[in-house]
């Protein structure tokens, strides 16, 4: 155990030494070098082109409400390639970036600010045309961002040989992370899809494990199953809020609650991990460890109340400090219980060591002491995922230990305790069957869309390359059809997302009705985006199938909760695999055909012809 401590402490120190953001002292500058938007290398080194201005209370720039009010002799500083990361401060930060399009055509990029927890963010663009400011942040309704995305996105559209100056004003009661990137729409969508998959798997796994432990609690009455479910659910909800998802989905219009929710959920998570650790480690009542954990649980309850009374910058610091103290205390108590011979504590300590490192690094990033908040968020999710697996493995070890005790009791007093041994053995077998069933459900969920029951994007990514390879070997055609609901945003806006979900299920039912052949596959790979894989079918057959689907959908009505009838339509793009073509090019051609169908008036199918080699 001492060897374990000697290995763990240098590991945490190494993580901190390699990850702590360098407190750079940028030189003052009067000029921000322009960024050529068409150059991928310059976009990748965007922070070499960024300048910023820090204004403390009392300075003119602190009270300025737009770039025109800034003094001409303001001392702008160059970022010099460093991420802009600031700990808790009352200062206002101005960020400036000059962007140039030296190409001959008009193009679109997105300036992305990859940090969701900012109170006030205002964007200005100044060039040949001056656009109005976009004011957004946690202190504004979520839809003030203009784009339904947890991070801040600014569309930057430049004509040929056009320049623009982007100015950002940022003020927040917490730490300030300003990770900026300039991306093409394709890169933005690709990264969003990747993160959606990662977050979906992470939060889905937490939900499944929480539900599983809750079922174990109801079936066995063992308290630590309930505390484990409570812990995983509360921690998942806290990370959901810290990642900006809660503001996007749970309380998009509750601007006052956006900041309060973070320390509130952290306090609930602290309480949950204390109760679970105390129960799982079987801390002896009235011992010193028991008194420490009871005290920390009471402090967590007090901080839960303080979250609604204290300013955010104070309550979040207190909540984080107590959470780290609880994690460290549980780690030490687990080591003590391990030394006392309690075998499940070994796996508990291993699980909690990763959690300790992840929580420390995540906290430093959240408080502005580490750069690249997105990477720290993923690291925290990896740490939590590893912890969940190890904790559940620890419970399996606990089951094994319990089973061994039961066998020993049976050997020593077989006649008197035979009934109890059988009952516990049956209970253990039922639990293992539940675990196996949960694992099968988890495997199914990873390849199926929960809302519609169709296969999901992951299944598409796995299956399409195999079908392309099979088509090239056999010489039989392979066709993909992409279908997208027309004006679906208006459906959600007018009748709400619940009705929108009913519409998506209705579309999925129509796809299932028409996609009948055993090898044909219907997939939902986006919000209102569907795909059909048709092995052995050419473009003409696929177009006829799409036309039948579109006709069926347009000929059916869906009734809203208020009794109104709504007619939905879809547009479709069809492409057949050509010689020498891979799955990415096939998908791109189908997507281009879909866009042509949209541009041609919607509710129609367009066919893509192979590009000449």
C-alpha positions as CSV (number, residue, x, y, z in Angstrom):
1,X,0.0,0.0,0.0
2,X,2.9,2.4,0.7
3,X,4.3,1.4,-2.7
4,X,0.9,2.4,-4.2
5,X,1.1,5.8,-2.5
6,X,4.6,6.4,-3.6
7,X,3.5,5.7,-7.2
8,X,0.3,7.6,-7.1
9,X,1.7,10.9,-5.7
10,X,4.4,11.3,-8.4
11,X,1.7,10.5,-11.0
12,X,-0.5,13.4,-9.9
13,X,2.5,15.7,-9.6
14,X,3.5,14.7,-13.2
15,X,0.0,15.4,-14.5
16,X,0.0,18.9,-12.8
17,X,3.5,19.7,-14.0
18,X,2.7,18.9,-17.6
19,X,-0.8,20.3,-17.6
20,X,-0.7,23.6,-15.7
21,X,-1.1,26.5,-18.0
22,X,2.1,28.7,-18.3
23,X,1.4,32.1,-16.7
24,X,2.8,33.9,-19.8
25,X,3.5,37.6,-19.7
26,X,2.6,38.7,-23.2
27,X,4.2,41.8,-24.7
28,X,2.1,44.9,-25.2
29,X,1.1,45.4,-28.9
30,X,-0.8,47.8,-31.0
31,X,-1.4,45.4,-33.8
32,X,-2.9,42.0,-34.1
33,X,-1.5,40.1,-37.1
34,X,-4.4,39.2,-39.4
35,X,-5.4,35.6,-39.8
36,X,-5.8,34.2,-43.3
37,X,-9.0,32.1,-42.9
38,X,-8.2,30.0,-46.0
39,X,-5.0,28.8,-44.5
40,X,-5.5,25.7,-42.2
41,X,-2.1,26.2,-40.5
42,X,-3.0,29.8,-39.5
43,X,-6.4,28.6,-38.3
44,X,-4.7,25.9,-36.2
45,X,-2.4,28.6,-34.7
46,X,-5.2,31.1,-34.1
47,X,-3.9,32.2,-30.7
48,X,-0.8,33.7,-32.5
49,X,-3.2,36.2,-34.1
50,X,-5.2,37.1,-31.0
51,X,-4.8,40.2,-28.8
52,X,-6.6,40.9,-25.6
53,X,-7.2,43.8,-23.2
54,X,-7.7,43.4,-19.4
55,X,-9.7,46.1,-17.7
56,X,-10.2,46.2,-13.9
57,X,-13.1,48.0,-12.2
58,X,-12.5,51.8,-12.5
59,X,-10.7,51.7,-15.8
60,X,-12.5,53.2,-18.8
61,X,-12.4,49.9,-20.7
62,X,-14.2,48.2,-17.9
63,X,-17.3,50.3,-18.3
64,X,-17.1,50.5,-22.1
65,X,-20.1,48.8,-23.8
66,X,-18.8,48.5,-27.3
67,X,-15.5,48.7,-29.2
68,X,-16.1,52.3,-30.2
69,X,-15.8,53.4,-26.6
70,X,-12.3,51.9,-26.1
71,X,-9.5,54.4,-26.0
72,X,-7.2,54.5,-29.0
73,X,-4.1,54.2,-26.7
74,X,-5.5,51.0,-25.0
75,X,-2.6,48.7,-24.2
76,X,-3.6,45.5,-26.1
77,X,-1.5,42.4,-25.4
78,X,-0.7,39.6,-27.8
79,X,-1.7,36.1,-26.7
80,X,1.5,34.7,-28.3
81,X,0.0,31.3,-29.0
82,X,-1.2,30.8,-25.4
83,X,-4.8,30.0,-24.5
84,X,-6.5,32.9,-22.6
85,X,-7.1,31.4,-19.1
86,X,-7.8,33.6,-16.1
87,X,-8.7,32.7,-12.5
88,X,-11.6,34.4,-10.6
89,X,-11.4,38.1,-11.4
90,X,-13.7,41.2,-11.5
91,X,-12.0,42.4,-14.7
92,X,-13.6,42.7,-18.1
93,X,-11.6,41.1,-20.9
94,X,-11.7,42.4,-24.5
95,X,-10.4,40.0,-27.2
96,X,-9.6,41.1,-30.8
97,X,-9.0,39.0,-33.9
98,X,-8.5,40.3,-37.5
99,X,-9.6,37.8,-40.1
100,X,-9.0,38.0,-43.9
101,X,-10.3,36.0,-46.8
102,X,-7.8,36.3,-49.7
103,X,-9.8,33.8,-51.8
104,X,-12.0,34.9,-54.7
105,X,-15.3,33.4,-53.4
106,X,-17.5,34.2,-50.4
107,X,-17.0,31.6,-47.6
108,X,-18.3,30.8,-44.2
109,X,-16.4,29.9,-41.0
110,X,-17.3,29.6,-37.4
111,X,-15.5,31.3,-34.6
112,X,-16.0,28.9,-31.6
113,X,-15.5,29.7,-28.0
114,X,-15.1,26.3,-26.4
115,X,-16.1,27.2,-22.8
116,X,-19.8,27.2,-21.8
117,X,-19.7,28.8,-18.3
118,X,-19.4,32.5,-19.1
119,X,-21.9,35.1,-17.7
120,X,-21.7,37.7,-20.5
121,X,-20.2,37.3,-24.0
122,X,-20.7,40.0,-26.7
123,X,-19.4,39.6,-30.3
124,X,-18.8,42.4,-32.8
125,X,-17.8,42.1,-36.4
126,X,-16.5,45.2,-38.3
127,X,-15.5,45.1,-42.0
128,X,-17.1,46.4,-45.2
129,X,-20.4,45.8,-43.5
130,X,-20.9,46.4,-39.7
131,X,-23.2,43.9,-38.0
132,X,-25.0,44.4,-34.8
133,X,-23.5,42.9,-31.6
134,X,-24.5,39.5,-30.5
135,X,-24.9,39.6,-26.7
136,X,-25.2,36.2,-25.0
137,X,-23.9,34.1,-22.1
138,X,-25.3,32.4,-19.0
139,X,-27.0,35.7,-17.9
140,X,-29.1,35.6,-21.1
141,X,-31.6,33.1,-22.4
142,X,-29.9,30.2,-24.1
143,X,-31.4,31.1,-27.5
144,X,-29.7,34.5,-27.5
145,X,-26.7,32.6,-28.9
146,X,-28.5,32.3,-32.2
147,X,-27.2,28.7,-32.7
148,X,-28.5,25.9,-30.6
149,X,-25.1,24.7,-29.3
150,X,-23.6,24.5,-25.8
151,X,-20.5,26.5,-26.8
152,X,-20.5,29.9,-28.3
153,X,-20.5,30.0,-32.1
154,X,-20.1,33.2,-34.2
155,X,-20.7,32.8,-38.0
156,X,-18.0,34.6,-39.9
157,X,-18.9,35.2,-43.6
158,X,-16.4,36.9,-45.8
159,X,-16.5,37.7,-49.4
160,X,-13.5,37.5,-51.7
161,X,-10.6,39.7,-50.5
162,X,-12.7,40.9,-47.6
163,X,-11.4,41.6,-44.1
164,X,-13.2,41.8,-40.8
165,X,-12.2,42.6,-37.2
166,X,-13.9,40.5,-34.5
167,X,-14.0,42.0,-31.0
168,X,-15.3,40.0,-28.0
169,X,-16.2,41.5,-24.6
170,X,-16.2,38.8,-21.8
171,X,-17.2,39.2,-18.2
172,X,-18.0,36.5,-15.7
173,X,-18.3,36.0,-12.0
174,X,-16.3,32.8,-12.1
175,X,-13.1,31.8,-13.8
176,X,-12.5,32.8,-17.4
177,X,-11.4,30.3,-20.1
178,X,-11.4,31.7,-23.6
179,X,-10.4,28.8,-25.9
180,X,-10.9,30.1,-29.4
181,X,-10.9,28.3,-32.7
182,X,-11.9,29.2,-36.3
183,X,-13.3,26.2,-38.1
184,X,-15.0,25.4,-41.4
185,X,-18.7,24.3,-41.2
186,X,-17.6,20.7,-42.0
187,X,-15.0,20.6,-39.2
188,X,-17.5,22.1,-36.8
189,X,-20.1,19.5,-37.6
190,X,-17.6,16.6,-37.5
191,X,-16.3,17.7,-34.1
192,X,-19.9,18.2,-32.8
193,X,-20.9,14.7,-34.0
194,X,-17.8,13.1,-32.4
195,X,-18.4,14.9,-29.1
196,X,-22.1,14.0,-29.2
197,X,-21.2,10.3,-29.5
198,X,-18.6,10.5,-26.7
199,X,-21.0,12.4,-24.4
200,X,-23.9,10.1,-25.3
201,X,-21.9,7.0,-24.4
202,X,-20.6,8.5,-21.2
203,X,-23.9,9.8,-19.8
204,X,-25.8,6.8,-21.2
205,X,-23.5,4.5,-19.3
206,X,-23.9,6.5,-16.1
207,X,-27.6,6.3,-16.5
208,X,-27.6,2.6,-17.1
209,X,-25.3,1.9,-14.2
210,X,-27.4,4.1,-11.9
211,X,-30.6,2.4,-12.9
212,X,-29.0,-1.0,-12.5
213,X,-27.8,-0.2,-8.9
214,X,-31.2,1.2,-8.1
215,X,-32.7,-2.1,-9.2
216,X,-30.2,-4.0,-7.1
217,X,-31.3,-1.8,-4.1
218,X,-35.0,-2.6,-4.7
219,X,-34.3,-6.3,-5.1
220,X,-31.8,-6.7,-2.2
221,X,-32.5,-3.7,0.1
222,X,-28.7,-3.1,0.4
223,X,-28.2,0.6,1.1
224,X,-24.9,1.0,-0.7
225,X,-26.6,0.1,-4.0
226,X,-28.9,3.1,-3.5
227,X,-26.0,5.4,-2.5
228,X,-24.0,4.3,-5.6
229,X,-27.0,5.0,-7.9
230,X,-27.4,8.4,-6.1
231,X,-23.7,9.2,-6.5
232,X,-23.5,8.3,-10.2
233,X,-26.7,10.1,-11.1
234,X,-25.7,13.3,-9.1
235,X,-22.2,13.3,-10.5
236,X,-23.5,12.8,-14.0
237,X,-25.9,15.7,-13.6
238,X,-23.2,17.9,-12.2
239,X,-20.9,17.2,-15.2
240,X,-23.9,17.7,-17.5
241,X,-24.4,21.2,-16.0
242,X,-20.6,22.1,-16.1
243,X,-20.5,21.0,-19.7
244,X,-23.2,23.5,-20.6
245,X,-25.8,20.9,-21.5
246,X,-28.1,21.7,-18.6
247,X,-28.4,25.3,-19.7
248,X,-29.1,24.1,-23.2
249,X,-31.7,21.4,-22.4
250,X,-33.0,21.8,-18.8
251,X,-33.2,25.5,-18.0
252,X,-32.5,27.5,-21.1
253,X,-34.5,30.5,-20.0
254,X,-33.6,30.4,-16.2
255,X,-30.7,32.9,-16.4
256,X,-30.6,33.3,-12.6
257,X,-30.4,29.6,-12.0
258,X,-27.6,29.0,-14.5
259,X,-24.8,29.9,-12.0
260,X,-26.6,28.6,-8.9
261,X,-27.0,25.1,-10.4
262,X,-23.3,24.4,-10.5
263,X,-22.4,24.7,-6.7
264,X,-25.8,23.2,-5.9
265,X,-25.2,20.1,-7.9
266,X,-21.6,19.8,-6.7
267,X,-22.9,19.9,-3.1
268,X,-25.4,17.1,-3.9
269,X,-22.6,15.1,-5.5
270,X,-20.4,15.6,-2.4
271,X,-23.1,14.4,-0.2
272,X,-23.8,11.4,-2.4
273,X,-20.1,10.3,-2.6
274,X,-19.8,10.7,1.2
275,X,-22.8,8.4,1.9
276,X,-21.7,5.8,-0.6
277,X,-18.1,5.7,0.6
278,X,-19.3,5.4,4.3
279,X,-21.7,2.6,3.3
280,X,-19.4,0.7,0.9
281,X,-16.3,0.8,3.1
282,X,-18.4,-0.4,6.1
283,X,-16.9,2.4,8.3
284,X,-17.3,1.4,12.0
285,X,-19.9,3.5,13.8
286,X,-18.6,6.1,16.2
287,X,-15.0,5.7,14.8
288,X,-12.9,8.8,13.9
289,X,-13.5,8.1,10.2
290,X,-17.3,7.9,10.8
291,X,-17.2,11.2,12.6
292,X,-15.2,12.8,9.8
293,X,-17.6,11.6,7.1
294,X,-20.7,12.6,9.0
295,X,-19.2,16.1,9.5
296,X,-18.4,16.3,5.7
297,X,-22.0,15.2,4.9
298,X,-23.4,18.0,7.1
299,X,-21.1,20.5,5.5
300,X,-22.3,19.4,2.1
301,X,-25.9,19.9,3.2
302,X,-25.0,23.4,4.5
303,X,-23.3,24.3,1.2
304,X,-26.4,23.1,-0.7
305,X,-28.3,25.8,1.2
306,X,-25.5,28.4,0.8
307,X,-25.6,27.9,-3.0
308,X,-28.8,29.9,-3.1
309,X,-27.6,32.6,-0.8
310,X,-23.9,33.2,-1.5
311,X,-22.5,34.8,-4.7
312,X,-21.4,32.3,-7.3
313,X,-17.7,33.0,-7.1
314,X,-17.7,32.2,-3.3
315,X,-20.1,29.3,-3.3
316,X,-18.3,27.5,-6.2
317,X,-15.0,27.8,-4.4
318,X,-16.4,26.5,-1.1
319,X,-18.2,23.6,-2.8
320,X,-15.1,22.6,-4.8
321,X,-12.9,22.8,-1.8
322,X,-15.2,20.6,0.2
323,X,-15.6,18.1,-2.7
324,X,-11.8,17.8,-3.0
325,X,-11.6,17.3,0.8
326,X,-14.2,14.6,0.6
327,X,-12.5,12.8,-2.2
328,X,-9.1,12.9,-0.4
329,X,-10.7,11.8,2.9
330,X,-12.4,8.8,1.2
331,X,-9.2,7.9,-0.5
332,X,-7.3,7.9,2.9
333,X,-10.1,6.0,4.7
334,X,-10.1,3.4,1.8
335,X,-6.4,2.9,2.4
336,X,-7.0,2.4,6.1
337,X,-9.8,-0.1,5.5
338,X,-7.5,-1.9,3.0
339,X,-4.8,-2.1,5.6
340,X,-7.3,-3.4,8.1
341,X,-7.9,-6.4,5.7
342,X,-11.2,-5.3,4.1
343,X,-10.5,-6.7,0.6
344,X,-13.1,-4.7,-1.4
345,X,-11.3,-1.5,-0.3
346,X,-8.4,-2.3,-2.6
347,X,-10.5,-1.8,-5.7
348,X,-12.3,1.2,-4.0
349,X,-8.9,2.9,-3.5
350,X,-7.9,2.2,-7.1
351,X,-11.2,3.7,-8.3
352,X,-10.8,6.7,-6.1
353,X,-7.2,7.4,-7.0
354,X,-8.2,8.1,-10.6
355,X,-11.1,10.2,-9.4
356,X,-8.8,12.2,-7.2
357,X,-6.5,13.1,-10.0
358,X,-9.3,13.7,-12.4
359,X,-11.2,16.0,-10.0
360,X,-8.1,18.0,-9.2
361,X,-7.2,18.6,-12.8
362,X,-10.8,19.3,-13.7
363,X,-11.1,21.8,-10.9
364,X,-7.9,23.6,-11.9
365,X,-9.2,23.9,-15.4
366,X,-12.6,25.1,-14.3
367,X,-11.0,27.7,-12.0
368,X,-8.7,29.1,-14.8
369,X,-5.4,27.5,-13.7
370,X,-5.2,25.0,-16.6
371,X,-5.7,25.6,-20.3
372,X,-7.8,23.4,-22.7
373,X,-11.0,23.0,-20.7
374,X,-12.5,20.6,-23.3
375,X,-9.5,18.2,-22.9
376,X,-9.9,18.3,-19.1
377,X,-13.6,17.6,-19.4
378,X,-12.8,14.5,-21.5
379,X,-10.1,13.5,-19.0
380,X,-12.6,13.9,-16.1
381,X,-15.1,11.7,-18.0
382,X,-12.4,9.0,-18.5
383,X,-11.6,9.2,-14.8
384,X,-15.3,8.9,-13.8
385,X,-15.8,6.1,-16.3
386,X,-12.9,4.1,-15.0
387,X,-14.1,4.8,-11.4
388,X,-17.6,3.5,-12.2
389,X,-16.1,0.3,-13.8
390,X,-13.8,-0.3,-10.8
391,X,-16.5,0.5,-8.2
392,X,-18.8,-2.0,-9.9
393,X,-16.0,-4.5,-10.0
394,X,-15.3,-3.8,-6.3
395,X,-19.0,-4.7,-5.7
396,X,-18.4,-8.0,-7.6
397,X,-15.5,-8.7,-5.3
398,X,-17.7,-7.8,-2.4
399,X,-20.2,-10.4,-3.7
400,X,-17.4,-13.0,-4.0
401,X,-16.3,-12.3,-0.5
402,X,-19.9,-12.6,0.8
403,X,-20.3,-15.9,-1.1
404,X,-17.1,-17.3,0.4
405,X,-18.4,-16.4,3.9
406,X,-21.6,-18.1,3.1
407,X,-19.7,-21.2,2.0
408,X,-17.7,-21.2,5.2
409,X,-20.8,-20.9,7.3
410,X,-22.4,-23.7,5.3
411,X,-19.4,-25.9,6.0
412,X,-19.4,-25.1,9.7
413,X,-23.1,-25.3,10.3
414,X,-24.6,-26.9,7.2
415,X,-27.8,-28.2,8.9
416,X,-28.8,-25.0,10.6
417,X,-27.9,-22.5,7.9
418,X,-28.7,-24.4,4.7
419,X,-31.8,-22.4,4.0
420,X,-30.0,-19.0,4.4
421,X,-27.2,-20.2,2.1
422,X,-29.6,-21.1,-0.7
423,X,-31.4,-17.8,-0.3
424,X,-28.3,-15.8,-0.6
425,X,-27.0,-17.9,-3.5
426,X,-30.2,-17.4,-5.4
427,X,-30.0,-13.7,-4.7
428,X,-26.5,-13.6,-6.1
429,X,-27.5,-15.5,-9.2
430,X,-30.4,-13.1,-9.8
431,X,-28.0,-10.2,-9.4
432,X,-25.6,-11.7,-12.0
433,X,-28.5,-12.3,-14.4
434,X,-29.5,-8.7,-14.0
435,X,-25.9,-7.6,-14.7
436,X,-25.8,-9.8,-17.8
437,X,-29.1,-8.4,-19.0
438,X,-27.9,-4.8,-18.3
439,X,-24.8,-5.5,-20.3
440,X,-26.8,-6.8,-23.2
441,X,-29.1,-3.7,-23.0
442,X,-26.0,-1.5,-23.0
443,X,-24.7,-3.2,-26.1
444,X,-28.0,-2.7,-27.8
445,X,-28.2,1.0,-26.8
446,X,-24.8,1.6,-28.2
447,X,-26.0,0.6,-31.7
448,X,-29.7,1.8,-31.6
449,X,-31.3,5.1,-31.4
450,X,-33.3,5.3,-28.1
451,X,-36.1,7.5,-29.5
452,X,-37.0,5.8,-32.8
453,X,-35.6,2.3,-32.3
454,X,-33.7,2.5,-35.6
455,X,-30.0,1.9,-35.8
456,X,-27.8,4.9,-34.9
457,X,-24.8,6.7,-36.4
458,X,-22.3,4.3,-34.8
459,X,-23.9,1.4,-36.6
460,X,-23.8,3.3,-39.9
461,X,-20.1,4.0,-39.4
462,X,-19.4,0.3,-38.7
463,X,-21.6,-1.1,-41.5
464,X,-21.0,1.2,-44.4
465,X,-17.3,0.3,-45.0
466,X,-18.2,-3.4,-44.8
467,X,-20.9,-3.0,-47.4
468,X,-18.7,-0.9,-49.7
469,X,-16.0,-3.6,-49.5
470,X,-18.6,-6.3,-50.2
471,X,-19.9,-4.4,-53.2
472,X,-16.4,-4.0,-54.7
473,X,-15.8,-7.8,-54.3
474,X,-19.1,-9.0,-55.7
475,X,-19.7,-6.3,-58.3
476,X,-23.3,-5.8,-57.0
477,X,-24.4,-2.2,-56.6
478,X,-24.6,-0.5,-53.2
479,X,-26.8,2.6,-52.8
480,X,-27.2,5.0,-49.9
481,X,-30.2,7.3,-49.5
482,X,-30.0,10.3,-47.1
483,X,-33.3,11.8,-46.0
484,X,-33.8,14.9,-44.0
485,X,-37.1,16.4,-42.6
486,X,-38.1,19.7,-44.1
487,X,-38.5,22.7,-41.9
488,X,-38.3,20.6,-38.8
489,X,-37.0,23.4,-36.6
490,X,-40.4,25.1,-37.1
491,X,-42.1,22.0,-35.8
492,X,-40.1,22.1,-32.6
493,X,-40.5,25.9,-32.3
494,X,-44.3,25.8,-32.8
495,X,-45.3,22.7,-30.9
496,X,-42.4,21.8,-28.7
497,X,-39.8,19.1,-28.6
498,X,-42.2,16.4,-27.3
499,X,-44.3,16.7,-30.4
500,X,-41.1,16.9,-32.4
501,X,-40.1,13.5,-30.9
502,X,-43.5,12.1,-32.0
503,X,-42.9,13.3,-35.5
504,X,-39.4,11.6,-35.6
505,X,-41.0,8.3,-34.4
506,X,-43.7,8.7,-37.1
507,X,-40.9,9.1,-39.7
508,X,-39.1,6.1,-38.4
509,X,-42.3,4.0,-38.6
510,X,-42.7,4.9,-42.2
511,X,-39.1,4.0,-43.0
512,X,-39.6,0.6,-41.3
513,X,-42.8,0.1,-43.4
514,X,-40.9,0.6,-46.7
515,X,-37.5,-0.8,-45.9
516,X,-38.5,-4.5,-45.9
517,X,-35.7,-6.5,-47.5
518,X,-33.6,-8.4,-44.9
519,X,-30.3,-6.7,-45.8
520,X,-31.7,-3.2,-46.1
521,X,-31.0,-1.0,-43.1
522,X,-32.8,2.2,-41.9
523,X,-30.7,4.5,-39.7
524,X,-31.3,7.7,-37.7
525,X,-27.9,9.4,-37.7
526,X,-28.8,12.9,-36.7
527,X,-31.6,15.0,-35.2
528,X,-34.0,14.8,-38.1
529,X,-31.6,13.0,-40.5
530,X,-32.1,9.4,-41.6
531,X,-30.2,7.1,-43.9
532,X,-31.1,3.9,-45.8
533,X,-28.4,1.4,-46.9
534,X,-29.5,-0.6,-49.9
535,X,-27.1,-3.5,-50.8
536,X,-27.8,-4.9,-54.3
537,X,-30.0,-2.0,-55.3
538,X,-29.2,0.6,-58.0
539,X,-30.0,4.3,-58.0
540,X,-33.3,4.0,-59.9
541,X,-34.6,1.5,-57.4
542,X,-33.4,3.6,-54.5
543,X,-35.1,6.7,-56.0
544,X,-38.4,4.8,-56.4
545,X,-38.2,3.7,-52.8
546,X,-37.5,7.2,-51.6
547,X,-40.4,8.6,-53.6
548,X,-42.7,6.0,-52.0
549,X,-41.5,7.0,-48.6
550,X,-41.9,10.7,-49.3
551,X,-45.3,10.1,-50.8
552,X,-46.4,8.1,-47.7
553,X,-45.1,10.7,-45.3
554,X,-46.7,13.7,-47.2
555,X,-50.0,11.8,-47.4
556,X,-50.2,11.2,-43.6
557,X,-51.1,13.7,-40.9
558,X,-50.0,14.0,-37.3
559,X,-52.3,15.6,-34.7
560,X,-50.8,17.9,-32.2
561,X,-51.8,18.1,-28.5
562,X,-54.1,21.1,-29.4
563,X,-55.9,19.1,-32.1
564,X,-54.1,20.7,-35.1
565,X,-53.1,18.5,-38.1
566,X,-49.6,18.7,-39.3
567,X,-48.2,17.4,-42.6
568,X,-44.5,16.5,-42.7
569,X,-42.3,16.2,-45.7
570,X,-38.7,15.0,-46.3
571,X,-36.1,15.6,-48.9
572,X,-33.8,12.8,-50.1
573,X,-30.4,12.4,-51.8
574,X,-29.4,9.1,-53.5
575,X,-25.9,7.9,-54.5
576,X,-24.6,4.6,-55.8
577,X,-21.1,3.4,-55.1
578,X,-18.8,4.0,-58.1
579,X,-15.6,2.2,-59.1
580,X,-12.7,3.3,-57.0
581,X,-14.9,5.2,-54.5
582,X,-14.8,4.8,-50.8
583,X,-17.5,5.2,-48.2
584,X,-16.7,8.8,-47.4
585,X,-17.0,10.0,-51.0
586,X,-20.2,7.9,-51.4
587,X,-21.7,9.6,-48.3
588,X,-20.6,13.0,-49.5
589,X,-22.3,12.6,-52.9
590,X,-25.5,11.5,-51.3
591,X,-25.3,14.5,-49.0
592,X,-24.8,16.8,-52.0
593,X,-27.8,15.3,-53.7
594,X,-29.8,15.9,-50.5
595,X,-28.8,19.5,-50.5
596,X,-29.9,19.8,-54.2
597,X,-33.2,18.4,-53.3
598,X,-33.6,21.0,-50.5
599,X,-32.6,23.8,-52.9
600,X,-35.0,22.5,-55.6
601,X,-38.0,23.0,-53.4
602,X,-37.9,20.1,-50.9
603,X,-40.2,17.0,-50.7
604,X,-38.3,15.4,-53.5
605,X,-35.5,13.0,-54.2
606,X,-32.4,13.8,-56.1
607,X,-29.9,11.3,-57.6
608,X,-26.1,11.8,-57.6
609,X,-24.1,10.8,-60.6
610,X,-20.5,9.6,-60.1
611,X,-17.9,12.3,-60.7
612,X,-15.7,11.7,-63.7
613,X,-12.3,10.3,-62.7
